[in-house]
Amino acid sequence: MFDSLQDRLQSAFKGLRGKGKLSDADIDAVAREIRVALLDADVAVPVVREFISNVKERARGAEVSQALNPAQQVIKIVNDELVRILGGETRRIRFAKNPPTVIMLAGLQGAGKTTLAGKLGRWLKEQGHSPMLVAADLQRPNAVTQLKVVGDQAGVTVFAPEAGNVGAVQQSSGTQSIGDPVRVARDAIAEAKRTLHDVVVIDTAGRLAIDAELMKQAADIREATQPDEVLFVIDAMIGQDAVGTAEAFLEGVDFTGVVLSKLDGDARGGAALSVRSVTGRPIMFASTGEKLDEFDVFHPDRMASRILD
Ligand code: GDP
């Protein structure tokens, strides 16, 4: 995903090779190239501004070092700044003291929530948990089936409303839903307590674009279930829209962490790199493919190294 950014940064650093102490003009020149590389990769403008200002300040203040030549020093500073905008520390799931831990997924339709539910289920099981996936995306009947499929693949229990058991629910927009997602989510938590599942992952409905009803539904589920984590899933391929979408979900639902999906794509991806800085919420997981094992805990330092390698 970050191939172009990677190339551009490498070429910016190339100009510093063989230099002794860097002059202000050298620093300005490399900072300018880094700035353009970040902007071209779709990193959000305010994030770039702060990034460049920090790089310049630290490069000017850098001591002459025995261990690192000036080019290496600048690379280290850029690395540190990348780690900083990506959140610094790895942030892990906070499990509830009294199970079940409730993890709610939110995001636009197509962001990768249902796939993520399967991935999380598989991962949690590997960590020794007993997860239950909950089909609270009742907007599309297919979503329930899709969750059952990924649940099966992951070998994880799926809680879904029975087909014959729910009536269609008329919504204010006139659209129909095959049940009440708030009720399903509540029932699922009660069922998880009864059946000793210690983590409940709630898949919620998305729309293709931000809309008030979607936000309200997600906020209602949040209110009713008091999740320990609300993970906002963002498709890294949507480019600059990622930042606006994240801000809208922050305001409409609020979330405790971000999952970057589709990092295997060839889009520019810089907007996804901005989401942490713009929302203040940590990136917790990254998805890199459709398969259930193409997923991992997000480590800011490893991502920074990957971009700079
Ligand atoms: P939802 O509408 O948010 O539940 O999104 P889905 O989980 O249905 O995912 C939408 C599409 O994206 C599906 O075709 C998934 O297979 C695909 N998908 C999900 N995550 C990834 C990923 O990390 N990489 C790629 N390449 N595709 C993904």
Boltz pocket constraint, residues with backbone or C-beta under 6 A from the ligand:
constraints:
  - pocket:
      binder: B
      contacts: [[A, 107], [A, 108], [A, 109], [A, 110], [A, 111], [A, 112], [A, 113], [A, 114], [A, 115], [A, 116], [A, 204], [A, 206], [A, 260], [A, 261], [A, 262], [A, 263], [A, 264], [A, 265], [A, 287], [A, 288], [A, 289], [A, 290], [A, 294]]
      max_distance: 6.0
